[in-house]
Amino acid sequence: MMKKINRDPKISDMVDGLYVKNGRLINGRPNGMMGIEQAANMKRIIDEDRKIKMIADGIERAEMRKDFFR
């Protein structure tokens, strides 16, 4: 006959950032991105945002000129 194992639910099963929750393996590890990679991504995002703002500003100016000459 098998004995029932009494486990304390407060005990962490975390091993190297992995743990079991509701029978599923959950990856709780931090992001593997390095600082220089994060900086490069931030620069890319800022550059894209700047381009989008320039295009939106150009469209807004064109609409204003179109309305002005009518």
N, C-alpha and C positions, 0 to 999 in steps of 0.2 A: 504494500500500500504506500502511495506517495504522500509525503508530508507536505503540508502547505507552507510555503515560504512567506514569512512575514517581512515585508519590506517597508521601510520608512519612506513615504513619498517626498520627504524633505531632503533626502540624501541625493546629492547631485551625481548623475551618471556622465558628467562632462569629461571627455577625453580629447585633448588637443582641440578644443573649440567645438567638438561634436557632442551632441547629447540626444537622448531618446525622449520623445514627448508623444504620448498617446500611441505608442508603438511605431512611430516614424522617426527616422534619423534626421535631426535638424542641424544645419550648418550654422553655428554661431560664431564663426571665425571673423576677425576683422577683415576689411577690404584689403586685398593684396596689392593695391596701387601704391607706388612709391611717391614721395613728395614731388620729384621733378615731373613725374607723369601727371600728377594732379595740377601742377602749375601750368603745364602745357595744355591740358584740357580747359582750364579756366581761361587761358589766353585765347584759345580757339572760340570759346563761347562768347567772350567779350568782342572779338573781331566780327563774329557772325551777327551779334546784336547791333554793333555799330553799322554794318552794311544794311541791315534791315531798317534801322532808323533813318539812314540816308535815303533809301528808296521811298519810304513812307513820307519823308519830308519833301522829296521831289514831286510825288504824286499830289500832296497837299498844295504845294505851290502852283502846280499846273492847274489844279481845280480852281484856285483863287484867281489866276490869270484868265482862265476861261470865263469865269463869272464877271470879272472886271471889264472885259472887252465886249460884253453883250449889252 
